[in-house]
């Protein structure tokens, strides 16, 4: 579930089924460790948390984004 609206190349999202901060942290750690992409888990002013991905490198390809999505999906399933 996307949790932000912005014209910037940043998307913040969390699992619509819940899971909380521990799940978000675990997913982000695995994605980074496997080299599938780089994401962070910020804490927002309202106390909420979400995974944040920013794609702003002009050399990014559709394959790079697909690898990130696949990594997020794989990590979420663990």
Secondary structure, DSSP 8 states (H G I E B T S, - for coil): -B----SSSEEEE--TT--HHHHHHHHHHHHHHHTS---EEEE-TTS-EEEEEE---TT--HHHHHHHHHHHHHHHH-
